[in-house]
Amino acid sequence: MRTKKLIFLAILLLCLTPLFSKLRTSAFLDTAINIAAGGTGTFTSNVLDVMWRTTDGRQVGGITVTFTRAAGAADTVDFTFDISYDGGTTWASFEGVTIQIATNHAVISGTTVRAYIEVNLYGISHIKLHSIKNNDGVNNITACNATLSI
């Protein structure tokens, strides 16, 4: 009988754990994109609502960017963002939050690059990805995306 109770409690704990997790992660792009050498990506960004986070006082979030580079590539990829303070009616550049990652940055596997930066979201209601620019004039980059975690 004791074993059954322990199994039941373990299952209950596993089922309830997501309810207590306060971390929320959302992708800026539904599908990762590819960018030609020297080009800027063409996409429609998801508009991410960050207003809900004010209920628990959080003002800091994290943006993770990922892409796959050619072996030996050695330039940068720039990710820029737009923000809104009024529910998405007007947009402005997210000053100071251009994420510039070297294409020869440490990889997580093979040639996949991942980088993380913390951002202050105080007063911001919404955020979206503005552009991804491949500054490498020779090599394409693939599987570009970014996520926001709050």
Secondary structure, 3 states (H helix, E strand, C coil): CHHHHHHHHHHHHHHHHHHHCCCCEEECCCCCEEECCCCECCCCCCCEECHHHHHHCCCEEEEEEEEECCCCCCCEEEEEEEEECCCCCCCEECCCCCEEEECCCCEEECCEEEEEEEEECCCCCEEEEEEEEECCCCCCEEEEEEEEEC
